[in-house]
Amino acid sequence: METDPAALAVREALFLTLQLAGPPLLVMLAIGLVVSLLQALTQIQEATLAFLPKIVALAVVLMVLGPSMVGNLRGYAGQLFDRIVTAGRLAP
């Protein structure tokens, strides 16, 4: 049984989305949990205290993982365009 090319492309796009968005979201979740625990223990309820560490951590994660993220996106786009070209050649 052959799968539909559009369904395959959507499945790969969703998997790529999880790969790209997963690490930054997990880091933001961990930082938010630590800051919330710190705020609960010290009873300091300052909104900027929760916001600033998340932004700094996100910037660090994007600087470290950014090149590999761009490489994954470029690879997926290249595969997708190759499939489109190949499908265009096979069409009657």
Secondary structure, 3 states (H helix, E strand, C coil): CCCCHHHHHHHHHHHHHHHHHHHHHHHHHHHHHHHHHHHHHHCCCCHHHHHHHHHHHHHHHHHHHHHHHHHHHHHHHHHHHHHHHHHHHHCC
